Every structure is written in structure tokens, then in C-alpha cells.
């Protein structure tokens, strides 16, 4: 992979006041060029585009358009599909959809186990040349021996193993964080132990096998500390967290399915630990876990709605507004987390991909205007700064603003 120097505001990615194409923002309004910045194309290593198998929730065309609209030029798609990509034959429908419909670079994950059932290893060697990494996202691998075998194989194949960490026997039917809100409103909670105990097991196995290990959607303070300690002792581990975990916690919860995701929004102390982990480098990157469902599915409240929210079209504006503008996080650090670090870990080239933003433009998040089929976001109604004017992938404009927010 090419050498990627850290982004800085003095880098060549900053606009000199000229957009590559039209000097308008698509609404007919002239753009204030003093606020225009050109960033490297963002990269999200954790998205769900639902094709094949669940295209009523999202498909390759709508998912990649949503990504491009959010400034992304590369994404990695998770394997909880139908068929599950646990063999070259089962991966083919997704590769066909990528070839025929994708507007940006899409790198699929292969499953760790057959049908993500945790009982038998998938055809890792057969998949290796066509997938970015291996994951059973949506399910934790419960068997220690199965995870050890998977790590040994991933090590031999030179692939990252990315884990959704969850101990099933500790879930007890929970669906939000086992905290104050759950107690006050009579909801079943998901304890933090269900996440960090499996991370602890996997870190030990990664140290034993030498596997390149990546932890998906970290949410608990104990998880952050375990990963920090593992890095200090030389374990080959990286991790991600999502925008919603950095700017929300369970005090933000409402009786609405748009606040339901897995892992759940945890306590204010967990959120503070995640921010500390971002600032000290324990948390390596930000990934949206873009997980669309139909409006009907997400209309069933906290208990009965499926887990998952959408995030590709709001990630940068939310993080810029809530973390960069208040001075919590530098813009340079945010771009590193969203563009460079994911590519460095997963071996994804950047090339000349860019996204152009007007950082002075305010708009109100309205899910009815999303390019994604998914409409469920906890940020609905929020006013944010930052509008993506243009996204360029492989020299081609794949998104250009068409309407005024």
C-alpha cells in the first residue's frame, strides 16, 4: 500500500478556493470558498448493505450512494447476508452486485464460520483472495477452540480477523444498556461484561496465535482498558467505535427504535472512556456500523425493533459539530480516524479519492432526504455543520450536491 502521510490543514488536500467542478452547491447559491475543504475520501470498515438477501432494507446502489453522499469512497461490507459469504460460491452474488451497482470501492468480509453459526469454520482459504478480512459480525464466536482455529487460519492467510464480541449466555434477552434508563423504564439490559469478557478472551488468543485482530464497535470502558493494556504488551490489535457512542449515552435514550443498536448506548462513564481512547490512540478508527432496516421494522419501539441505525450520511457532520467545533478533537485527528487509519489497518489504497465539504453550511438531519433506504437515526432533527458538496472516486464524481439542506 502506498505511503499515506497524516492529514494536516496545510496539506494538499485543502482546497485553494476552487472546486473541481461547479462553483455552486447545487441549490443555485454561490459557495463561500473560504469554508471549502477537500479531504481524502473517507473509509468505513463496518457497513451493512444487505445485498444479497435483504435488499428491501438496502442494496448496493443505495448503500454506495449514501456512502458517497457522506464523503466515503471505500467501505467494507459485513457478511450477515443470505447467502452468508462463507464460501466462494456464496460470495459470488455479492461480488456480482458490487461489480454491477457500486459507485465506490466496496470490499466484502468473508464469514468466520459456516452460516455464522459458530459450529464449523468457513472456507477461509477459498475466500481469502476475494475478501478484505473475516468476521461473523452480528454474532460473537462462542467457542474458544473455534476462535483459535479461525485466528490461526487468518494468520496463515495474512488476513485481519474482525470480531463482534458478545457472550451469548450473558445477554438474557437484553436490548439496551443495563443501566439507569433500563431500570427506570422496565427494560431488559445488556451488561457490559457480555462485550468485554469476550474481548479479553480474544486478546489472549490473538497474543497466542499472532493473529491480526480487530475489535468491532467498542462501547464499554472496560473494553477500552483491555485493548489499551493489550497494545502495551505488543498484541496485534486495533479497534473501532461508532459516532453515536462518542456523542451519546443512555441518558439520551427515548422510547423509539431509532435509539436501538448493538452494542447499545452505554453510560456517560463509558462514553468518556471512549473519548479518552480516541484521544490517546487506543481506539484506532471510527466506523459507522451503518445498519439499515425498513421503517416498519424500526417503528416497533426499543424492545421489538431490530438492532441497527444508519450513519454514513451523518457521520462527519455529527463528529465535526459535536467534537471538533467544541475543541474536543482536532480536525486532523478526525480525518485520520475516518480516512487514513482504516486504510492502513486493512490495506485499502487511497489513490486520488477526495471529498469536498463546506464546513460553514448548517443543515437539519431529515431522514426522509437520505439516499439510504434506512431512515432510522438517533440524530433525526439535529442541526449540524458541514455539507458534502462533492465526492470523487477513481477520478469520477460519484456525488455532487443536488439540493439545499
N, C-alpha and C positions, 0 to 999 in steps of 0.2 A: 504494500500500500504506500502511496506517495506520502512524503513528509508533510505534516499539517501543522503549521505554526499556530500558536494560540491567537485567537481573535483579539484585536485591540481597536480602540476608536481611531487610531492613526493608521490602521491597515488599509489595504487596497479595497477592502470590502465596503468602505464607507463611500457613499455617493459624493461626487463633486458638484452636485446640484443638477445633474442631468439624468433623467430616466432613460433606460434603453429604448423606450418606445414613446407613447403619447405623454404629453405634459399635463394631462388631465387625469382625474382619479376615477373616471368612468361615469361620474354623475353630471359632468359638464362644468364642475367647479375647478378653477385653477388651483394647483397644488402649491403650498408654501414649501419651496425646495429646501429651506433651512432645516426642516424637520425630517427630510428624507434620508433614510439609511439603507444601505444594501448589505445584507448579511449573507453568509454562506447558507445554502439550503439546509433546513433542519432535518434531523434523522430521528425517527421514533422506532425503538426496537421492540415495541409491545403494542400491537393493534389487532383488532378482530374485524375482518372484512366479510366474514360469514359466507363466503362463496368458495366451494360448493356446499349445498345442503340447507342454508338458511338465508337465501337471498332476499326474502321478504324483510329481513332486518337491515341488510346492507348488501351491496355487491361490489365487485372490483371497480366498476366505473364510478359509482357514487362514493365509495371509500377513498379512492385515489383523488377524486375531485375535492372532497373535503380536506384531504391532506394538503393538496396543492394550495387550497384557499387559506390554509393555516401556515403556509410557508415551508412545508415539508417537501423534500424531493426524494426521500428514501424512507421506507418503512419495512418492518419485519412482521409478518402475519402469523398469528398463533394457530395451533393445529386443532382446536376443538371444532371440527367441521364434520361433514358427512359426505364422503368417507373421511375418516381420520387419516391424515397422511403418514401412515405407519409402514408404507412400502412404496417403491417407485410407481407401481400401478395405481395406488390410492392417491399419490401426489399429483398424478398427471392432470386430473380435472382442474386443479388449482393453477398449475403451470400454464394450461391452455387459457384459462381466464386471464391470467397475468399478461400473456402474450397478446391476447385479443383486445383487452379493455383497459389495461393500466396506463395512466397518464404519467406516472412517476416510477421510480425504481421500487420494485416490491420483491422482498427476499423472504421466502417462506421458511417457517420452522418445520422440522420433522418431529413426529411424536417420539417420546422416550419408550413407551410401551404400546403394545398392540391395543388399538381402540381406546387408548388412555385408561385402560382398566387396571394397570399396575401388576398384571399377572405374568406377562411374557414380554421380553424385550422386542421392540420393533426392529425392522431390518435397517439398523443404523448404517451399516456399511453400504448397503444398496442406496440409501438416501443421501449419503454424505456429500456427493458431488453436486447435488441439486438444492441443498438446504443451507441456511445460514448458521443454524445451530439446532439443538434438540431441546424440547420442552414438552411436558404434559400439562401445559397451563390450564388452569381451571380445577386441577386436581393435584394434590400432593402425592408423591410416590411413597406409599406407606411402608413398604418392605425395605429394611436396611440392606439386605443382600441384593435386592433388585437395583437399588440405587447405586450400590458399589459396582455391580456389573456394568451399569449404564455409564458410570464415570470412567471405568477402565476402558470401555469401548470408545467413549468420546475422546479420551486422552490419546488412544492409538490413532484415531481418525483426525486428530488435530482440530476438534470442534469444541465450541463452548457448550456447556450444559446449563440451561436456564431453568430455574426451579420455582414453581408455585409452591410455597411452603405452608402446609396445613396438616395438622394431626387430626384425622377424622374423629377419633374417639373422644376428642375434647370439644367438639363442635356443639353437641347437644341441641341440634336444631336451631342454633342461633342465627341471627340475620343482621344485627347491628352490634356495635361495640358493647361489651359487658361493662357498662359504666353508669354514670348518674342518670343519663337520659333513659336508658333501658329500664332502670329500676323505677324511675318516676312515672313512666308511661306503660309499664307492664309488658315490656318486650323481652324476648329471649336474646341473651347476649352471646357474642363470640369473644372468648377470652384471648388475651394477647399470647398466652402460653401456646395456643394452638399454632401460632406462627413461629415464635422464636425457638421453641423446642425442636422443631424440625430443621430450622436453620442451624441450630447447634449441632445436630446430628450430621447434617450435610457438610458443615465446615470441617468436622473431624474426618469425614470420608474424603473430602477434597484434599486435605492435608496428607492423608494416607495414599491416595491414588495419584496425586499430582494433576488432577483434572482442572481445566479452566472452568470455574464455577461462577455463575451469575444468579443473584437473588432477585426475583421479580417483586415489584410493588411492595417495598418495605414500608411498614406502617407503625411498628411498635418501638418504643425507646429501647427495650431490651435487645431487639434485633440489631439496632444501630450499634450498640455497645459490643455485641458479639462479633459483628463484622469488623469493627474498629480493632478489636483485640486480635482477630484472625489475620488481618492485614499486617499488624505489627509483628506477628510471628512468621510472616512470609507465605501465608496461604494465597494461592492464585484466585482471588475472589473480587468480583465487582458487584455492584447493586444499583438498583433504580428506585425512585419513588415517583409518585404522580403529583401533578399540580394541586389537585384537591387536598391531598394530605398535607401540603405545605402551607395552605392558606385557610383551611377549615379544620374543625374538630367536632366532637359530638355535641358541643354546645350550639352548633349551627343546625342540628337536625330538625326536620319537620316531618309531619305525618304524610309523606309523599315519596313515591318510588324513585324520584329523581335524586334522592339522598341515599340510595341503597347501592353499595358496591362491595366487592370482596377483594382484599380485606376492607373492613369498614372504616369510616372516620372514627379515629380513636380520641383519646383525651387531650386536653391542652398540653399536658406534660409530654405526651408522645409527639405532638406537633413541634414543640420546642426542640425536642431531641432530633427530629428530622432536619430542622433548620440548622442546628449545630452540625449535624452530619454533612449537610450540603457545604457549609462554610469551611469545615476542616478537611474536606476531601474524602470522608468515609463513604458518603453517597456519591457515586460516580457520574450519574446521569439522571435526566428527567424523561420519563416515558408516560404517555397519556393513559395507557390501557383503554384506548377507545373501544367501547363495547356496546354497540347499538342494539336496541330491541325495538319492537313495534310500539307505537303509542298505547295500544290496548294492553300489551303486556306490562308496561310500566305505569299503568293507571290503577294498579291494584294495591297501592299502599306499601308500607315498609315490610310487612310480613309476607305478602303474597306476590309482590313484583319480583322478577328475576334480578339477580345481581348485574350491575353494569350501567355505566354512563358514557356519554360521548365527550370527546375532548380535543380533537385535532384542530377545530376551528377557533377554539378559545384559549389554547394553552399559552401561547406567547402573550397575548393581551392581558390575561389574568396575572401572569407572573410578572410582567413588566409593570403593571399598575399596582399590584399589591406587595411586591418585593423590591423591585428596582427603584421605582419612584420614591418610596419612603426611605431608601438608603439601606435596606436590609441586605441586599445582594447587588453586586455590581453588574452592569450590563455585560461587560466582558465575561464574567463568570457565568451568567445565564446563557450566553451564546456558546460557551464551552460545553455546558451541560446539555444543550439541545442540539448542537451541530457536530462538534469535534469529538467529544468523549465517546458517544455511542459508536461512531465510525471506527475510532481507534480500537475499541474493545472487540468489535465484531468484524473488523477487516472490510469495512464498506468504504469505497472510494468517494471522494467529494467531487473531483473534476471541477467544472466551471459552474456548478449549480448555485443559484442565488435566489434570495427572496428580498423584495423591496418593500419597505414599510414606511408609512407616515406615522411617526411617533407622537405627533401632536393631535391626531384625529381621535375624537371621542365617539363612542357608539354604545348602544344598549344591546345586550345579548338577547336576541329574539330567535328561539329555536325554529320558528316557522320559516326562517330565512336560511337555515342551514343547507348546505349541499348534501350532507349526510342524510340518509333515511332516518337515522336516530334523532330523537328530539329531547331526550332526557338528559338534562344537565342541572346540577345544583346551582349553577351561576345564572340561571334564567333571570332576566331583569336587571342584572348588574351593569353599571356603566363603566366602561373600560377605555384605556388609551391604547392606540396602536391599531392601524388598519393595514392589512397586507394589500399592496397595490399590484404586485406582480410576482409570479414565481416562474423561474426559468430552470428547466431540467434538460440536460444534454443540448443546450443551445436553443431549445424550443420553449416558447411561452406557454405554460400549461395552466396558468391562472392570471387573469387580468381583471381588476375590479370593474364590475359592471353596474353597480348601484351604490347609492349613498346610504350608509348605515343609519 
